[in-house]
Amino acid sequence: MMRSVDLRPAQGDRAKWLVTRGTKRPRGVAWFGFRSFWGPLYHLVASVIATEDIDSRDWMKADEPSALAVRVAGVLLGVEPERLATGSLTDLLERDVWIDFVADTGDDVSVSEAVGRLLASTYTLPDVDPGGRHGTVIAERADILLHGGDLAYPVATDTEIHDRFVAPFNRALVEADDGRPRVLMGVPGNHDWYNGLDGFNRLMRYRTDPSPAANHGERRRGHLRHGLHWAAQFLRVRQIQKRRTLVLHGYVPVQEASYFALPIAPQLDLWGLDRQLRSIDYRQRRYFERWRGSDAGRRRIVLFPDPVYAHLEPSVTGVAMAHAVRLDLRRIPHLCIAGDLHHYERLREGASLHVTAGGGGAFLHGARLNRRGRKAPDREWPGQRTTLALIGRVPFAVVLGSAGFIPHVVLLLLFAPLLAVGAWAFEVPLGTRVATALAAVVLAMASTFASGHQVNRKRFTIPLAVAFGLWIAWAPIAASEFVLRMGTFAGFHVSGWAYVGLVLAVSIPLATFGLGALLGTLSALGLESTLAISALAYPGFKHFVRMRVRRDGRRVDAWVIGLEDPLAADASPVLVDRWSWDPWEI
């Protein structure tokens, strides 16, 4: 057994000014960068092609729950499933079952490897036994690795999953290999669906053939080279070669579909839902209803692809999922666990416990800042103070291009022609003002549309977006005055194309700062809670959840283990949270 690690409690709500960032490729996705267009582009194609008439789930055969429990037990015990009787997983194993939950994994390759080492470790954890006595428990890597979706970014193709998740995790898992077979299960997220579940199936779907060797290789090719290779093969009428399987070292996939029901303990099930095409489809509704009908009194741990409560508010998609499979979350205890939002939050609503833990490696999302009239979470990591401090950095990150250069290019394409026409048709100051007036109309409309699309339930965003749109459009006027005054101060006159170039050089940073300020203001006011922090691509506050399901199914204990600065030389794991859930406590 590996040496166990003693955990210190997570420190107060703080964020480092100088966080360590990865230098290896592939690096984290810049969400205002041109590579991030792959996600929306794949999504558009998937939305056009993968309608309700053409659905990857049409070819799936969902596992019968009892048979799935036998298959999982067979892997963990190292015996053929045919030799086992039916029953819940804990009954078949005759012991507690341990689960590691992780989600939103493959982004920066260095951070992914750090998370892999975090998950592969053995920990000495504070424990409370059934008699109420305090002690410790040695928690090795769990029997089941449960993935909450979004295996890799920006699109979970076989290449991106290999490069950003499988290969870096395998480098950590090989070092911690103890020879025990473990089980891999999960549900897809939206980035997995961008690729029509092709990459997801290559990693997560049950294989009847002998398990191939784990993937440890280095990066194959980027999006551009991959696209050129695809085009060349297409023109030559040749088959596009992909990896047949993606293998996580020491883990065996067991599920036949992107959703499942697993009787994990007596009177306790583990459900995994898949709604990412649009909604919970009729196959799942029928599948879960059949299993529910066999014993209506069972309790459930439910794995959602996105949270039922997102930023302390009921999520439209989460509530719809619960309604589709007839889960009464307010009156009947459920443990609802999800990723998708890249932070940690534990919230009790009604009879159910809601845990969001999307800290598997992707860029950070912050906590909600404006909480007027909303219940505070029982625990969150990072919290409001850290989130507010990070938001203050957003305008500078946008100006410097840390988030990508799409805003710079868009503003250049807007300002440059208008300024050129203004300089050609009018005197210098007047031309700038005419160009700015036209830009103001365009930017005010664009800002209103973009902000309203993200937070369309908030009418206040319209005047706010208009105001910032005007601020951004005002940048050429300010730049023009600055250039003219500096020219006068230096004793020379600037005109013509030199003037246009200098105005552009000054106005683009001013305008992008305004864009960053708009994003930060929306977050500070609680109108939107993801875009601003996403622009920072902050690599800190990574975490996963290690859970113990008691053999009798009467309690689930959990420890949330994290890294504040994963790539720092002195990085050490911290205990973020510890909780227990009683399925029968109302």
C-alpha positions in Angstrom: 0.0 0.0 0.0 1.3 3.5 -0.8 2.2 5.9 2.0 -0.8 7.8 3.1 -0.9 11.6 3.0 -2.0 13.6 6.0 -4.2 16.5 4.9 -4.2 20.0 6.3 -7.5 22.0 6.2 -7.9 24.3 3.2 -6.8 27.8 4.0 -9.1 30.9 4.2 -10.7 32.4 1.2 -7.8 33.7 -0.8 -6.2 33.6 -4.2 -2.5 33.9 -5.1 -1.5 36.9 -7.2 1.2 34.9 -8.9 -0.3 31.5 -9.6 1.9 28.8 -11.3 0.8 28.1 -14.9 1.7 25.1 -17.1 4.3 25.4 -19.8 3.8 22.1 -21.6 1.5 21.7 -24.6 -1.4 21.4 -24.9 -2.0 24.3 -22.6 -5.3 25.5 -21.2 -7.9 26.7 -23.7 -8.1 30.5 -24.0 -11.9 31.2 -24.1 -11.5 34.4 -26.1 -9.1 32.6 -28.4 -9.7 31.3 -31.9 -9.3 27.7 -30.8 -12.3 28.0 -28.6 -14.4 28.3 -31.7 -14.1 24.6 -32.1 -16.6 24.0 -29.3 -19.5 26.2 -30.8 -18.6 25.0 -34.3 -18.9 21.3 -33.3 -22.1 22.2 -31.3 -23.6 23.8 -34.4 -22.9 20.7 -36.5 -24.1 18.4 -33.8 -27.3 20.4 -33.4 -28.0 20.2 -37.1 -27.2 16.6 -37.5 -27.9 15.0 -34.1 -31.5 15.8 -33.8 -34.1 13.6 -32.0 -34.2 11.7 -35.3 -30.4 10.9 -35.3 -29.2 10.3 -31.8 -26.0 8.5 -30.6 -28.1 6.9 -27.9 -30.2 5.1 -30.6 -27.4 2.5 -30.9 -27.0 2.0 -27.1 -28.4 -0.9 -25.1 -28.7 0.3 -21.5 -27.5 -2.2 -18.9 -30.0 -4.0 -16.7 -29.2 -2.7 -13.2 -28.7 -6.0 -11.5 -26.5 -7.3 -14.3 -24.4 -4.1 -14.1 -23.8 -4.6 -10.4 -22.6 -8.1 -11.1 -20.3 -6.9 -13.9 -18.8 -4.2 -11.6 -18.3 -6.7 -8.8 -16.7 -9.2 -11.2 -14.1 -6.5 -12.2 -13.4 -5.6 -8.6 -13.1 -9.2 -7.4 -11.2 -10.4 -10.4 -13.7 -13.2 -11.2 -16.0 -14.0 -14.1 -19.5 -12.4 -13.6 -21.2 -15.7 -14.3 -19.8 -17.0 -11.0 -21.6 -14.3 -8.9 -25.2 -14.2 -7.7 -27.3 -11.1 -8.1 -27.5 -8.4 -5.5 -26.4 -4.9 -4.7 -22.7 -4.1 -5.1 -21.9 -3.9 -1.4 -23.6 -7.3 -0.9 -21.6 -8.9 -3.7 -18.3 -7.4 -2.3 -19.3 -8.0 1.3 -17.8 -4.6 2.3 -18.1 -0.8 1.9 -17.7 0.6 -1.6 -15.5 3.6 -2.3 -16.1 6.1 -5.2 -13.9 8.9 -6.5 -15.9 11.6 -8.2 -14.3 13.9 -10.7 -15.6 16.1 -13.5 -14.4 18.7 -16.1 -11.0 17.2 -16.5 -9.0 17.7 -19.7 -7.7 21.3 -20.1 -4.1 22.3 -19.4 -2.0 19.1 -19.6 0.2 20.0 -16.6 -2.8 20.7 -14.4 -4.4 17.4 -15.5 -1.4 15.5 -14.5 -1.4 17.2 -11.0 -5.1 16.3 -10.6 -4.2 12.7 -11.6 -1.6 12.5 -8.9 -4.0 14.0 -6.4 -6.6 11.4 -7.2 -4.1 8.5 -7.3 -2.9 9.1 -3.7 -3.8 7.5 -0.4 -4.9 9.7 2.4 -5.3 9.6 6.2 -8.8 11.2 6.7 -10.8 12.3 9.7 -13.6 9.9 10.3 -16.6 9.4 12.5 -17.6 5.7 13.0 -21.2 4.6 13.4 -20.8 4.8 17.2 -20.0 8.4 17.1 -16.3 8.0 18.0 -13.8 10.2 16.2 -10.8 8.7 14.6 -9.1 8.3 11.2 -9.5 6.2 8.1 -6.9 5.3 5.5 -8.6 6.0 2.2 -6.9 4.4 -0.9 -7.8 5.2 -4.4 -11.5 4.2 -4.8 -13.1 1.2 -6.4 -15.0 3.3 -8.9 -13.9 6.4 -10.7 -17.1 8.2 -11.5 -16.8 11.0 -14.1 -19.3 13.8 -14.2 -18.8 14.8 -17.8 -16.6 17.0 -20.1 -13.7 14.7 -20.4 -11.7 17.3 -22.4 -11.9 20.8 -23.9 -12.8 22.5 -26.1 -14.3 19.4 -27.8 -13.9 15.9 -26.4 -12.6 14.3 -29.5 -10.4 11.2 -29.2 -7.3 13.3 -29.7 -8.2 15.9 -27.1 -9.3 13.2 -24.6 -6.0 11.4 -25.1 -3.8 14.5 -25.0 -5.5 16.4 -22.2 -6.9 13.7 -19.9 -5.8 10.1 -20.6 -2.1 10.6 -21.2 -1.4 13.0 -18.2 -3.6 10.9 -15.8 -1.9 7.7 -16.9 1.5 9.2 -16.1 0.3 9.6 -12.5 -1.6 6.3 -12.4 1.3 4.2 -13.5 3.4 5.5 -10.6 0.6 4.6 -8.1 -0.2 1.3 -9.7 -1.0 -1.4 -7.0 -2.2 -4.1 -9.4 -5.9 -3.8 -8.3 -8.4 -3.5 -11.1 -10.9 -0.7 -10.8 -14.0 0.5 -12.5 -14.6 3.5 -14.7 -18.1 5.0 -15.1 -19.6 8.3 -15.9 -22.0 10.4 -17.9 -21.3 12.8 -20.8 -21.3 16.6 -20.6 -21.9 19.1 -23.3 -18.3 19.1 -24.5 -18.5 15.3 -24.9 -21.7 15.7 -27.0 -20.0 18.3 -29.2 -18.3 15.3 -30.7 -21.4 13.1 -30.8 -20.1 11.0 -27.9 -17.4 9.4 -30.2 -14.6 10.2 -27.9 -16.7 9.4 -24.8 -17.6 6.0 -26.1 -13.9 5.1 -26.9 -13.0 5.6 -23.3 -16.2 4.9 -21.2 -18.0 2.1 -23.1 -17.8 -1.5 -22.1 -15.4 -3.6 -24.1 -15.9 -7.3 -24.6 -12.4 -7.8 -26.1 -9.3 -8.1 -23.9 -8.4 -4.6 -22.6 -5.7 -3.0 -24.7 -2.6 -1.3 -23.3 -3.2 2.1 -21.6 -2.4 5.2 -23.6 0.7 7.0 -22.5 1.9 8.7 -25.7 2.5 12.3 -26.3 0.4 14.7 -28.3 -0.4 13.7 -31.9 -1.5 16.8 -33.7 -3.3 20.1 -33.1 -6.6 21.1 -34.5 -5.2 22.7 -37.6 -3.0 19.8 -38.5 -5.8 17.4 -37.6 -8.2 19.3 -39.9 -5.7 19.4 -42.8 -5.1 15.7 -42.4 -8.9 15.0 -42.3 -9.4 17.1 -45.5 -6.5 15.3 -47.3 -7.9 11.9 -46.4 -11.4 13.0 -47.5 -10.2 14.2 -50.9 -8.3 10.9 -51.4 -11.5 9.0 -50.4 -9.6 7.3 -47.6 -10.8 6.3 -44.1 -10.0 8.6 -41.2 -8.0 6.6 -38.7 -8.8 7.1 -35.0 -7.8 5.4 -31.9 -9.9 2.3 -31.5 -10.0 2.7 -27.7 -8.8 5.1 -25.1 -7.6 3.3 -21.9 -7.2 4.8 -18.5 -4.5 2.8 -16.7 -5.9 0.3 -14.1 -9.6 1.1 -14.9 -12.1 -1.0 -16.7 -15.2 0.6 -18.4 -18.4 -1.3 -17.6 -21.4 0.6 -19.0 -23.1 0.0 -22.4 -24.9 3.3 -22.5 -24.3 7.0 -21.6 -26.8 6.5 -18.7 -27.1 3.8 -16.1 -28.7 2.6 -12.8 -26.5 0.7 -10.4 -27.9 -0.9 -7.2 -24.9 0.1 -5.1 -26.1 -1.0 -1.7 -29.3 -2.4 -0.1 -32.1 0.0 -0.9 -29.7 2.5 -2.4 -29.0 3.1 -6.1 -26.6 5.1 -8.1 -28.2 6.7 -11.2 -26.4 8.5 -14.0 -28.4 10.7 -16.3 -27.6 12.0 -19.8 -29.5 15.0 -21.2 -26.9 16.8 -23.2 -28.4 16.4 -26.7 -31.4 18.4 -25.5 -33.2 16.7 -22.7 -33.8 13.3 -21.0 -35.0 11.2 -23.9 -37.9 8.7 -23.8 -35.4 5.7 -23.6 -34.1 6.9 -20.3 -37.5 7.8 -18.9 -38.7 4.3 -19.7 -35.5 2.7 -18.4 -35.5 4.4 -15.0 -39.3 4.0 -14.6 -38.9 0.2 -15.0 -36.2 0.0 -12.4 -38.1 2.3 -10.0 -41.2 0.1 -10.4 -39.3 -2.9 -9.0 -39.0 -1.2 -5.6 -40.5 2.2 -5.1 -38.9 2.7 -1.7 -35.3 2.8 -2.8 -33.1 5.9 -2.2 -30.8 7.3 -4.8 -27.4 9.0 -5.4 -28.0 10.8 -8.7 -25.2 11.9 -11.1 -26.4 14.9 -13.1 -24.5 16.2 -16.2 -25.1 19.7 -14.8 -26.3 20.8 -11.4 -29.9 21.1 -10.2 -28.9 24.3 -8.4 -26.4 26.5 -10.4 -25.0 29.5 -8.5 -27.6 29.1 -5.8 -30.6 29.2 -8.2 -32.6 26.3 -9.6 -31.2 25.4 -13.0 -33.7 25.1 -15.8 -32.0 22.0 -17.2 -31.4 20.5 -13.8 -35.0 20.8 -12.6 -36.2 19.5 -16.0 -34.0 16.4 -15.7 -35.3 15.7 -12.2 -38.9 16.2 -13.4 -38.3 13.9 -16.4 -37.3 10.9 -14.3 -39.8 11.8 -11.6 -37.5 12.6 -8.7 -39.1 14.4 -5.8 -36.0 16.2 -4.5 -37.7 18.4 -2.0 -39.6 15.7 -0.1 -37.5 12.5 -0.6 -33.7 12.5 0.3 -31.4 12.4 -2.7 -27.7 13.0 -3.0 -27.4 15.0 -6.2 -23.9 15.3 -7.5 -22.7 17.1 -10.6 -19.8 18.9 -12.3 -20.1 21.4 -15.2 -19.6 24.4 -13.0 -15.8 24.5 -12.1 -16.0 25.2 -8.4 -17.0 23.4 -5.3 -20.4 24.0 -3.6 -22.5 22.0 -1.1 -26.0 23.1 -0.6 -29.0 21.5 1.2 -32.4 22.2 -0.3 -35.5 20.5 1.1 -34.7 16.9 1.9 -31.9 16.6 -0.7 -28.1 17.4 -0.6 -26.7 19.0 -3.7 -23.0 18.8 -4.4 -21.3 20.6 -7.3 -17.6 19.5 -7.8 -16.3 20.5 -11.2 -12.7 20.9 -10.2 -11.1 18.1 -12.2 -8.7 20.3 -14.1 -10.6 22.9 -16.2 -10.4 26.7 -15.8 -12.0 28.1 -12.7 -15.5 29.4 -12.1 -16.1 31.6 -9.1 -18.8 31.8 -6.4 -21.9 33.9 -6.9 -21.4 37.4 -5.4 -24.8 38.9 -5.2 -26.9 36.6 -3.0 -29.8 38.8 -2.0 -32.7 36.6 -1.1 -30.8 33.4 -1.7 -29.7 30.7 0.7 -26.0 30.6 1.3 -24.2 27.3 0.6 -23.1 25.1 3.5 -19.6 25.1 1.9 -18.0 26.6 -1.2 -14.4 26.7 -2.5 -13.3 29.3 -3.5 -15.7 31.7 -1.9 -16.8 35.3 -2.5 -13.7 37.1 -1.4 -11.5 35.1 -3.7 -14.0 35.5 -6.6 -14.1 39.3 -6.1 -10.3 39.5 -6.0 -10.1 37.5 -9.3 -12.7 39.6 -11.0 -10.6 42.7 -10.4 -7.9 41.1 -12.6 -10.3 40.4 -15.6 -10.0 43.8 -17.5 -6.2 43.6 -17.4 -6.2 39.9 -18.5 -8.5 40.8 -21.5 -6.2 43.8 -22.5 -3.1 41.6 -22.4 -4.7 38.8 -24.4 -4.4 36.2 -21.6 -7.9 35.2 -22.5 -7.3 35.2 -26.2 -7.2 37.8 -29.0 -10.7 37.5 -30.5 -11.8 40.8 -28.9 -8.8 42.6 -30.2 -9.2 41.3 -33.8 -13.0 42.1 -33.8 -12.4 45.6 -32.6 -9.6 46.1 -35.1 -11.9 44.9 -37.9 -14.6 47.3 -36.7 -12.5 50.4 -35.9 -9.9 50.3 -38.7 -12.3 50.6 -41.7 -14.4 53.3 -40.0 -11.3 55.3 -39.0 -9.8 54.9 -42.5 -13.1 56.2 -44.1 -13.3 59.0 -41.6 -9.7 60.1 -42.2 -10.3 60.0 -45.9 -13.6 61.8 -46.0 -13.3 64.4 -43.1 -10.8 66.4 -41.2 -8.9 64.3 -38.6 -10.9 65.1 -35.4 -14.2 65.1 -37.2 -13.5 61.8 -38.9 -12.8 60.1 -35.6 -16.0 61.3 -34.2 -18.0 60.1 -37.2 -16.3 56.7 -37.1 -16.9 56.5 -33.3 -20.6 57.3 -33.7 -21.0 54.5 -36.1 -19.0 52.1 -33.9 -21.0 53.1 -30.9 -24.3 52.0 -32.5 -22.8 48.7 -33.6 -21.1 48.0 -30.2 -24.1 49.0 -28.1 -26.3 46.6 -30.0 -23.7 43.8 -29.9 -23.1 44.2 -26.2 -26.8 44.2 -25.5 -27.3 41.0 -27.5 -24.3 39.2 -26.0 -25.0 40.2 -22.4 -28.8 39.6 -22.8 -28.0 36.1 -24.3 -26.0 35.2 -21.2 -28.4 36.6 -18.6 -31.6 37.2 -20.5 -33.7 37.0 -17.3 -32.2 40.3 -16.0 -33.7 43.4 -17.7 -31.0 45.5 -16.0 -28.4 44.0 -18.3 -29.8 46.0 -21.3 -28.9 49.5 -20.1 -25.7 48.2 -18.5 -24.6 46.6 -21.8 -25.6 49.7 -23.7 -23.5 51.9 -21.3 -20.4 49.7 -21.7 -21.0 49.4 -25.5 -20.8 53.2 -25.6 -17.7 53.2 -23.4 -16.0 50.7 -25.7 -17.0 52.7 -28.8 -15.8 55.9 -27.1 -12.2 54.5 -27.1 -11.3 56.0 -30.6 -12.3 59.5 -29.5 -10.2 59.2 -26.3 -7.3 57.8 -28.4 -7.7 60.6 -31.0 -7.5 63.3 -28.3 -4.5 61.6 -26.7 -2.6 61.3 -30.0 -3.3 64.9 -31.0 -2.3 66.3 -27.6 0.8 64.1 -27.5 1.7 65.4 -31.0 1.2 69.0 -29.9 3.3 68.4 -26.8 6.1 66.8 -28.8 6.0 69.5 -31.4 4.9 67.6 -34.5 1.6 67.1 -36.4 0.1 63.7 -36.9 -2.1 63.1 -39.9 -3.2 60.6 -42.5 -2.5 56.9 -42.1 0.0 57.5 -39.3 -2.8 59.1 -37.3 -5.1 56.2 -38.0 -2.5 53.7 -36.9 -1.7 55.5 -33.7 -5.4 55.9 -32.8 -5.9 52.1 -33.3 -2.8 51.3 -31.2 -4.3 53.3 -28.3 -8.0 52.6 -28.7 -7.8 48.8 -28.8 -6.4 48.5 -25.3 -8.9 51.0 -24.0 -11.8 49.2 -25.7 -10.8 45.7 -24.5 -10.4 47.0 -21.0 -14.0 48.2 -21.3 -15.0 44.7 -22.4 -13.3 43.1 -19.4 -14.9 45.7 -17.1 -18.3 44.8 -18.5 -17.8 41.1 -17.7 -16.5 41.9 -14.2 -19.4 44.2 -13.5 -21.9 41.5 -14.6 -20.3 39.1 -12.2 -20.0 41.6 -9.3 -23.7 42.4 -9.6 -24.6 38.7 -9.6 -26.0 38.9 -13.1 -23.6 36.4 -14.6 -21.1 34.1 -12.8 -19.0 32.3 -15.4 -17.7 34.5 -18.2 -15.5 36.8 -16.2 -13.5 34.2 -14.3 -13.4 32.0 -17.3 -11.4 34.7 -19.1 -8.7 34.4 -16.5 -8.2 30.7 -17.1 -7.1 30.5 -13.5 -5.6 27.1 -12.8 -6.1 26.9 -9.0 -8.7 25.3 -6.7 -8.7 21.8 -8.2 -10.5 19.1 -6.4 -12.3 15.7 -6.4 -14.6 13.9 -4.0 -13.7 10.6 -2.3 -16.9 8.9 -1.1 -17.5 5.8 1.0 -20.9 4.0 0.7 -21.5 2.0 3.8 -22.2 -1.7 3.3 -25.8 -1.4 4.7 -26.6 1.6 2.5 -27.5 3.7 5.6 -24.9 6.4 5.1 -22.5 7.9 2.5 -19.4 9.6 3.9 -17.4 12.0 1.7 -14.1 14.0 1.8 -13.3 16.7 -0.8 -9.6 16.9 -1.5 -8.0 19.7 -3.4 -5.0 21.7 -4.5 -5.0 25.5 -4.2 -2.1 26.0 -6.6 -1.7 22.7 -8.4 1.6 23.5 -10.2 3.4 25.3 -7.3 6.7 23.7 -6.2 5.3 23.4 -2.6 1.8 22.3 -3.6 0.3 19.9 -1.1 -3.3 18.5 -0.9 -5.8 20.1 1.4 -9.1 18.9 2.9 -11.7 21.2 1.4 -14.8 19.7 3.0 -16.1 16.7 4.8 -19.7 15.6 5.0 -22.0 12.6 5.6 -25.4 11.9 4.0 -28.1 9.8 5.5 -30.5 8.5 2.8 -33.3 8.0 5.3 -33.1 11.2 7.2 -36.0 13.6 6.3 
